[in-house]
Amino acid sequence: MRGLRRAWPLLGAALALGLHGVAAAHGVAEGDKAFIQNNPGINIVPYMYLGAKHMVTGYDHLLFLFGVIFFLYRLKDVGTYVTLFAIGHSTTLMAGVFFNIHANPFLVDAIIGLSVVYKALDNLGAFPTLIGFQPNQKAAVLIFGFFHGFGLATKLQDLIASRDGLIPNLLSFNIGVEMGQFLALSIILILMTLWRRSPSFTRSVVVANAALMCAGIVLTGYQLAGFMTEKVA
């Protein structure tokens, strides 16, 4: 019980993070949108900035990455999983925008929210009990990476007013995403390393992943509510 009380703030933090992410889930900053729409053509640095900004402030992506590296202690393993995630989201980001593939952003973001729930359950070792087997963890990260990339594509499609300079801008945005991911992941790894060295880490594993799952449920529920409201309207 003492470990639970000490870890309880993690639950509140994760839920707050989820709710904060919800508040800006589909919003594209008006200043960013206005700049892009008023400056057609090739804009390498602005698109790199927007890609990095979206990843660093994209709490759904950060929550998923937090879950992915939760039990990864070797940098080699971290690199493997993060590379799979990058391959996944880069593929659908580039393809979605280049081929102008549209999907309802609420549904895409709901699946992204479910990816957070999935990873929390995976960290808790729940799948052998729930479904009778352990899904391939690397394949799951790659597959969910595809959905995260498609979510990024829906945001970028909101920004693009002209296909002028599309390929350089798209590549720049993707490079920015990777830069933002590297920065965010570095911070997460430093904090995780410090936390793992404290006695509270082992005692907090269950509550931390329960908090992660709750944040994912909040994100998913909000997106589904948005989808239903959109349908009614």
PyMOL commands that set and color helices and strands:
alter all, ss='L'
color gray80, all
select helices_A, chain A and resi 2-23+30-38+44-57+59-69+75-98+105-123+127-130+137-159+166-196+200-232
alter helices_A, ss='H'
color red, helices_A
deselect
rebuild
show_as cartoon
